Amino acid sequence: MDLNHYRFHSRWELPAAPDAVYRVLEDVPGYPHWWCEVREVRRTSATEGVLRFRSLLPYDLRVTARVRRQDPDARLIEAALGGDLVGTLVWRVATVPGGARVDFDQDVRVTSRVMRLLALPGRPLFRANHALMMRSGRAGLARLLAAAKPV
């Protein structure tokens, strides 16, 4: 078992139009406005940027994300990651009764020195930290979408 390799899957169900959800997810520079753990997004090109995020644990991760595929018709975003996490992430938005289902998949290897040194004792904490961040992201996205609905 490689203690520095992680596979994450999160599923969010939201009472919102799938296209509206997708539009928010494709606007990566807007993430800090609704997802408090995403502290900073700096675009470096039309398809690449640097993100800094922090959840409960007292460390920041810096990741370079490069869009490999962005398909609004399929409501799919795939990105390659570099920096403190190397690997891939995928957002998929689908229509479900009552709104949208968002699936987030991430397959990464940790390169952060601190996280690698703490790989064995820290692994459960890192997984819990990620789960908290994803729960917060779902709540922030739900609030943003609810506020955008016409009355």
C-alpha angles and dihedrals in degrees: 000000000000105000091198095057120089134183115192131185125184129177123199124188113199133182092231140099110278092228091054090051091049092050091055093047093049090054095078095168087061095057096095089060093064106015109061095194091061096081100176141006120190116184112219098177140350091281104025140062145157119246128194118197140170131181126179099316115083100250137086124226120209117203133178111216122196118187110233097175133011115177116172092184091057091033089230132142123183123183137180115225131211136169119049090000121038120194139054142307131196131195117196123182120195136177116252131168107287097016141314139342117210120198118194120191125181127180110184145156118216116236097169107120094220094049092047092051090050095041098123103038094031101048096092090046092048091051092048090047090053092048091052091049092051093047089052091048091053091050093048093048091048091052092049093049093046091052091051094054114107115245 
